[in-house]
Amino acid sequence: MKRVPVLVLLVLAALFFCVPEQARAAVATIELQTESDAVRVDEEFEVTLWINVQPAEGESAQAAVIGDFEAYLIYNADVIEFVTAPSCFTGGAGMLKIADIGASPSVGSRKYVMRFRALSRGVCDLSLDSRPIVYTYGVDGAMSVSSNVLTLAVEAARDASDNANLSALKVSPGKISPAFATTVREYEVTVPYESERIVVSALTEDENAVVGVNGSTGLKVGRNTVVVTVTAENGTEKRYYLYVTRQEEAPEPTKAPEPPAIEGYEPGVHAKDADGRVVISFGGEYKVSEEQGAYVAPTGYEETVLFVDGIRIKAYVKRDKPDSEFYVLVLEDELGISGYYRYDRRQQTLQRYDEERIEIRQVVEEDNRALYEMLDQYKGQQVFLIFMLAMFLGLSVLLLLVVVKLYRQGQSGDSDLDDRL
């Protein structure tokens, strides 16, 4: 236990016996101080907390004696970290609790020394919470308290890198132009109308550099500026500019004009059965031709069945595309002339089809019939010729074998005759 100085006890005793009225609370001023308002990363530094008390006019000297002290010290733990302080300080991570209970009396002033370490570049404010409490020693009451805010600047370490270059830059959607280069600071990007934001991916040459992007969201139609800021370890900044052009909204596809309104007809293509004939209506009436059996499928089409208003109609659809929106019908107009018509199921339109392609197809198919018949005859003749050629080759080989055998027999007979002679 701390020993109270004899002089302090005598002063307190004199105040206690000489002042008959109760002492009134004094005003305490708390001040946070440091030797320098700027430190560097990785350096340790001290912060001193001073409590100074001055009795107001008419107050006794006893009111200026400091007793217990309670408060909370707040600081930015991302910029500095707590190292050490008197035992009445506890906590860390941005908040220190001060609970100096049972403290020896201090006449007029008291100080506490704390030690911190700088972690990263930035500005850090150290302050007490809104209600620090300074008690008057020996009196059941607290003083009126005011305190300051200490602002501390943390600078980069002396050997910090000044490299604020990017090593890569990409965007999505879109593509930057020209191709990325460290020395090029401005780029053009075009994005579709649907893109209201752009994602920027940036890599730094130095791993300790920090990248910030501004203006990448809420893109308006037309030209926008996106700023990519690179901050080096020592605080050096370099900016890259992306001029992003958001395209205008594409116009809606133009719809085919609807046929003029005719009394008795509904918009679109419709079908009905009239006296056993299927009638198609589209700004007029067309009948399914009775001569459709004489027509062949257009080039690239095949026969199918189409239902219009529940009525079955013979039609032609593109080969290998049974779900196509386009069909070809054989219809007869109001003058009784038959022909091909193209039906657009999505836009509900009907128009004449190019008959020249069909006529060419008909001629080719008629000519092909004769060609197919000739090929069939040729195939039969080809089989016969192959058979005859095989027979000829077989007889030739057989004849050759007989000649060789006779020749060998003749040679053998000559040898026997010579032996006899």
Buried (B, 14 or more C-beta within 10 A) or exposed (E): EEEEEEEBEEBBEEBEEEEEEEBBBBBBBBBBEBEEEEBBBBBEBBBBBBBBBEBEEEBBBBBBBBBBBBBBBBBBBEBBBBEEBEEBBEEEEBBBBBBBEEBBBBBBBBEBEBEBBBBBBBEBEBBBEEEBEBBBBEBEEBBEBEBBEBEBBBBBBEEBBEBBBBEEBEBEEBEBEEEBEEEEEEBBBBBEEEBEBBEBEBEBBBEEBBBEBEBBEEBEEEEBEBBBBBBBBBEBEBEBEBBBBBEEEEEEEEEEEEBEEEEEBEEBBBBBEEEEEBBBBBBEBBBBBEEBEEBEBBEEBEEBEBEBEEBEBBBBBBEEEEEEEBBBBBBBBEEEEBBBBBBBBEEBBBEEBEEEEBEEBBEEEEEEEEEEEEEEEEEEEEEEEEEEEEEEEEEEEEEEEEEEEEEEEEEEEEEEEEEEE
